[in-house]
Amino acid sequence: MTEQTRDPRQVVEVLSEALPYIQRFSGKTVVVKYGGNAMTEDPLIDSFARDMVLMKEVGINPVVVHGGGPQIGELLGKLNIESRFVNGMRVTDAETMDVVEMVLGGLVNKGIVNLINQCGGKAIGLTGKDGAQIRARQLKVEHQSPEMTAPEIIDIGHVGEVEHISTDLIEMLAGRDFIPVIAPIGVDASGRSFNINADLVAGKVAEALDAEKLMLLTNVAGLMNADGEVLTGLSTAQVDAMIADGTIHGGMLPKIRCALESVKGGVASAHIIDGRVPHATLLEIFTNAGVGTLITNAGDEATHDA
């Protein structure tokens, strides 16, 4: 149904349904990790930018943390710089780190900022180096084969993990009606730059801000059971048990751990949502149905509108 033929009563009903959620979350902070299909398909890109502006307009404070792995790989290929991975992480020497900073802190970051501004928002692009807001340390990667008596430490270069998040700059911008858009580049005490997984940065930013929600956009419908059904309304205890018994494994495990740690760290709820769905963030915040997996500290009463 097009906008020209949509029944005005349906529009009013949608707004009325959203009102309790707007009232509940007004003044709250929502950290959104933006990546996957939502970042590469034009209709989803537009809907994401509009979602961020609408959230800000109704009093919610969105903070965006974005990825950009495919864009980094594309530019490295054009520059004839080989991409090599260890345990799914890009080996990042000094030359590669220069490209990472150009892509994440420049091309991708400013593209997102421009899209949000074109939709009527006021976005400001940052990296973790601005205001030293993301203090990082080098990530130590261990590898051990059965014949080894002790694990070896693999140096994958300028790949980091979060040591500390400073929120002063983010809070100042959000308080002045700006939407912070953060590239996941951190800096250590000596000034070295590090590329950090965007999910991890988003989780740590959400913890530091005492955010109401952490929303991780993915290319899947959410956490699924053996029957292919999306699991939601999960407590941290339930998620711990599902990790322990192997129900959660493989590529979903790091994302689930990130969401789990953020909730244990004080974030009210974490959502792993399907970024392939237009307006996924609004559906998750302003409706009962939602479009993904919800994790909270609640017990059995956990529901999708928690």
Wavefront OBJ file of the C-alpha trace (Angstrom):
o trace
v 0.000 0.000 0.000
v 1.501 3.338 -1.031
v 1.520 6.486 1.038
v -1.085 7.940 -1.334
v -3.559 5.109 -0.690
v -2.847 4.360 2.987
v -5.907 4.737 5.190
v -5.291 7.736 7.509
v -6.883 5.739 10.321
v -4.077 3.192 10.061
v -1.506 5.940 10.467
v -3.278 7.185 13.598
v -3.462 3.637 15.000
v 0.265 3.139 14.480
v 1.069 6.412 16.227
v -1.281 5.547 19.076
v 0.365 2.131 19.526
v 3.799 3.763 19.656
v 2.838 6.386 22.265
v 3.489 4.282 25.413
v 6.917 3.341 24.098
v 7.748 6.944 23.232
v 6.775 7.979 26.744
v 8.726 5.120 28.279
v 11.965 5.677 26.394
v 12.001 9.444 26.043
v 15.269 10.753 27.469
v 16.871 7.305 27.346
v 19.987 6.364 25.368
v 19.918 3.639 22.727
v 23.225 2.433 21.262
v 22.875 0.964 17.764
v 25.563 -1.073 16.057
v 25.060 -0.490 12.333
v 26.411 -2.939 9.775
v 25.617 -5.844 7.463
v 22.921 -5.574 4.797
v 21.489 -2.497 6.486
v 24.678 -0.672 5.485
v 24.916 -1.893 1.882
v 21.378 -1.951 0.448
v 19.951 1.448 -0.516
v 16.378 1.018 0.830
v 17.739 -0.228 4.169
v 20.302 2.557 4.341
v 17.574 5.150 3.906
v 15.257 3.518 6.449
v 18.067 3.335 9.018
v 18.876 7.039 8.666
v 15.200 7.961 8.986
v 14.880 5.737 12.063
v 17.717 7.545 13.817
v 16.192 10.949 13.078
v 12.733 9.881 14.247
v 14.138 8.457 17.479
v 15.876 11.749 18.187
v 12.747 13.746 17.360
v 10.657 11.838 19.929
v 13.220 12.352 22.696
v 15.319 9.182 22.485
v 19.095 9.641 22.253
v 20.519 7.292 19.602
v 24.270 6.674 19.505
v 25.493 4.870 16.388
v 28.570 2.635 16.244
v 29.289 1.312 12.770
v 31.344 -1.389 11.109
v 32.788 -1.453 7.616
v 34.675 -4.697 7.022
v 33.516 -5.201 3.411
v 34.392 -1.607 2.516
v 37.862 -2.058 4.024
v 38.380 -5.255 2.056
v 37.264 -3.576 -1.156
v 39.743 -0.699 -0.850
v 42.578 -3.036 0.181
v 41.895 -5.031 -2.964
v 42.032 -1.919 -5.139
v 45.377 -1.032 -3.524
v 46.664 -4.590 -4.064
v 47.124 -5.088 -0.323
v 46.479 -8.695 0.655
v 43.852 -9.374 3.332
v 44.754 -12.125 5.788
v 42.599 -13.338 8.667
v 43.291 -15.174 11.934
v 40.263 -16.521 13.830
v 38.055 -14.282 11.684
v 40.040 -11.126 12.505
v 41.895 -9.131 9.884
v 45.660 -9.063 10.370
v 46.340 -5.328 10.477
v 49.855 -4.054 9.914
v 50.659 -0.327 9.835
v 49.840 -0.032 6.120
v 46.526 -1.799 6.534
v 45.693 0.333 9.583
v 46.083 3.452 7.452
v 43.458 2.044 5.080
v 41.184 1.077 7.993
v 41.290 4.628 9.319
v 40.587 6.091 5.874
v 37.597 3.813 5.332
v 36.045 3.711 8.805
v 36.881 7.223 9.972
v 36.387 8.830 6.568
v 34.374 7.163 3.815
v 31.936 5.088 5.885
v 31.585 7.407 8.873
v 30.984 10.555 6.859
v 28.613 8.708 4.550
v 26.401 7.743 7.505
v 26.594 11.263 8.913
v 25.550 12.722 5.572
v 22.578 10.357 5.227
v 21.251 11.187 8.691
v 21.672 14.894 8.041
v 19.899 14.600 4.688
v 16.928 13.126 6.575
v 16.768 16.175 8.835
v 18.973 15.021 11.686
v 22.132 16.542 13.132
v 24.784 13.844 13.101
v 28.427 14.254 14.096
v 31.046 11.733 13.016
v 33.736 10.580 15.441
v 36.375 7.932 15.865
v 37.500 6.659 19.223
v 40.580 8.854 18.827
v 38.500 12.038 19.085
v 38.678 13.147 22.691
v 40.518 9.858 23.377
v 37.059 8.424 23.988
v 38.049 4.820 23.195
v 41.218 3.787 25.012
v 42.448 0.538 23.511
v 45.070 -2.139 24.009
v 46.391 -4.681 21.558
v 44.303 -7.843 21.324
v 46.236 -10.981 22.193
v 45.229 -13.945 20.046
v 46.098 -17.420 21.314
v 46.399 -20.545 19.198
v 46.972 -24.043 20.474
v 46.997 -27.294 18.510
v 46.721 -30.716 20.204
v 50.459 -31.356 19.985
v 51.357 -28.059 21.675
v 52.067 -27.973 25.411
v 51.222 -24.258 25.668
v 49.338 -21.827 23.416
v 51.272 -19.527 21.116
v 50.493 -15.819 20.984
v 49.811 -14.617 17.441
v 50.548 -10.986 16.669
v 47.803 -9.690 14.373
v 49.012 -6.108 14.518
v 46.761 -3.108 15.083
v 43.731 -5.100 16.235
v 42.562 -4.004 19.646
v 40.121 -4.456 22.453
v 38.469 -1.807 24.592
v 40.299 -0.823 27.736
v 38.174 2.217 28.676
v 35.372 4.364 27.255
v 35.224 8.086 28.009
v 31.676 9.372 27.552
v 32.180 13.129 28.004
v 32.171 13.951 24.281
v 29.297 11.600 23.442
v 27.127 12.956 26.252
v 27.888 16.552 25.320
v 26.817 15.961 21.714
v 23.698 14.005 22.643
v 22.728 16.719 25.105
v 22.867 19.299 22.315
v 20.557 17.322 20.017
v 23.314 15.775 17.907
v 23.462 12.107 16.942
v 26.993 10.762 17.549
v 28.216 8.345 14.847
v 31.297 6.479 16.047
v 33.883 4.548 14.037
v 35.407 1.684 16.095
v 38.989 2.932 16.120
v 40.720 3.181 19.472
v 44.024 4.589 20.655
v 46.458 3.407 23.298
v 48.488 5.450 25.779
v 51.344 5.846 23.272
v 49.027 7.115 20.520
v 48.902 3.937 18.406
v 45.640 3.321 16.541
v 43.721 0.054 16.779
v 40.868 -1.427 14.783
v 38.277 -2.881 17.184
v 35.275 -5.091 16.471
v 32.253 -2.792 16.159
v 29.970 -5.066 18.208
v 32.417 -4.960 21.103
v 32.733 -1.183 20.908
v 28.955 -0.767 20.804
v 28.574 -2.981 23.862
v 31.200 -1.129 25.862
v 29.798 2.265 24.817
v 26.331 1.134 25.925
v 27.706 0.047 29.300
v 29.598 3.302 29.817
v 26.533 5.380 28.959
v 24.179 3.275 31.145
v 22.113 2.875 27.993
v 18.547 1.660 28.037
v 19.152 -0.546 25.010
v 21.952 -2.014 22.933
v 20.788 -2.945 19.438
v 23.040 -5.076 17.226
v 21.917 -5.161 13.593
v 22.751 -8.471 11.919
v 22.125 -10.399 8.707
v 20.021 -13.057 10.453
v 16.607 -13.057 12.080
v 18.106 -13.476 15.538
v 19.114 -16.361 17.769
v 17.292 -19.492 16.620
v 16.510 -22.842 18.200
v 16.905 -26.225 16.512
v 13.528 -25.774 14.802
v 14.532 -22.487 13.193
v 12.373 -20.403 15.516
v 13.687 -17.068 16.777
v 14.255 -17.081 20.525
v 13.440 -13.914 22.427
v 12.623 -12.732 25.932
v 15.771 -14.453 27.242
v 17.304 -13.811 30.637
v 21.069 -13.660 31.111
v 20.866 -16.938 33.059
v 19.121 -18.637 30.142
v 21.733 -17.374 27.702
v 24.567 -18.563 29.958
v 22.980 -22.022 30.025
v 22.564 -22.085 26.240
v 26.240 -21.209 25.769
v 27.286 -23.880 28.260
v 25.279 -26.660 26.595
v 26.352 -25.690 23.066
v 22.966 -24.422 21.863
v 24.665 -21.123 21.020
v 27.786 -21.734 18.969
v 29.660 -20.728 15.837
v 29.419 -17.281 14.310
v 26.551 -16.143 16.544
v 28.486 -16.786 19.751
v 30.665 -13.614 19.763
v 27.643 -11.394 19.124
v 25.628 -13.114 21.849
v 28.531 -12.774 24.292
v 28.740 -9.064 23.492
v 25.018 -8.603 24.163
v 25.210 -10.735 27.309
v 28.163 -8.813 28.770
v 26.501 -5.458 28.126
v 23.374 -6.488 30.033
v 25.441 -7.894 32.889
v 27.314 -4.577 32.815
v 24.178 -2.525 33.429
v 22.459 -2.043 30.064
v 18.728 -2.619 30.552
v 18.300 -4.814 27.483
v 20.232 -6.003 24.436
v 18.614 -6.773 21.102
v 20.033 -8.786 18.219
v 17.826 -7.702 15.350
v 17.428 -8.428 11.664
v 18.971 -5.512 9.792
v 17.520 -6.840 6.533
v 14.076 -5.669 7.677
v 13.261 -2.037 6.809
v 12.907 0.159 9.915
v 14.093 -2.722 12.107
v 15.137 -0.441 14.970
v 11.737 1.242 15.153
v 9.926 -2.099 15.006
v 11.997 -3.334 17.927
v 11.475 -0.238 20.072
v 7.898 0.800 19.290
v 6.044 -2.518 18.844
v 5.365 -5.647 20.874
v 6.402 -7.976 18.055
v 9.964 -6.833 17.425
v 12.286 -8.373 14.850
v 14.916 -10.281 16.779
v 16.242 -11.674 20.042
v 15.927 -9.765 23.314
v 18.189 -10.386 26.319
v 17.511 -8.821 29.723
v 18.373 -9.332 33.371
v 14.730 -10.184 33.990
v 13.533 -13.641 34.918
v 10.724 -15.577 33.342
v 8.653 -12.424 32.972
v 11.009 -11.110 30.248
v 8.976 -10.036 27.244
v 9.747 -8.331 23.968
v 8.685 -4.918 25.182
v 10.943 -5.080 28.218
l 1 2 3 4 5 6 7 8 9 10 11 12 13 14 15 16 17 18 19 20 21 22 23 24 25 26 27 28 29 30 31 32 33 34 35 36 37 38 39 40 41 42 43 44 45 46 47 48 49 50 51 52 53 54 55 56 57 58 59 60 61 62 63 64 65 66 67 68 69 70 71 72 73 74 75 76 77 78 79 80 81 82 83 84 85 86 87 88 89 90 91 92 93 94 95 96 97 98 99 100 101 102 103 104 105 106 107 108 109 110 111 112 113 114 115 116 117 118 119 120 121 122 123 124 125 126 127 128 129 130 131 132 133 134 135 136 137 138 139 140 141 142 143 144 145 146 147 148 149 150 151 152 153 154 155 156 157 158 159 160 161 162 163 164 165 166 167 168 169 170 171 172 173 174 175 176 177 178 179 180 181 182 183 184 185 186 187 188 189 190 191 192 193 194 195 196 197 198 199 200 201 202 203 204 205 206 207 208 209 210 211 212 213 214 215 216 217 218 219 220 221 222 223 224 225 226 227 228 229 230 231 232 233 234 235 236 237 238 239 240 241 242 243 244 245 246 247 248 249 250 251 252 253 254 255 256 257 258 259 260 261 262 263 264 265 266 267 268 269 270 271 272 273 274 275 276 277 278 279 280 281 282 283 284 285 286 287 288 289 290 291 292 293 294 295 296 297 298 299 300 301 302 303 304 305 306
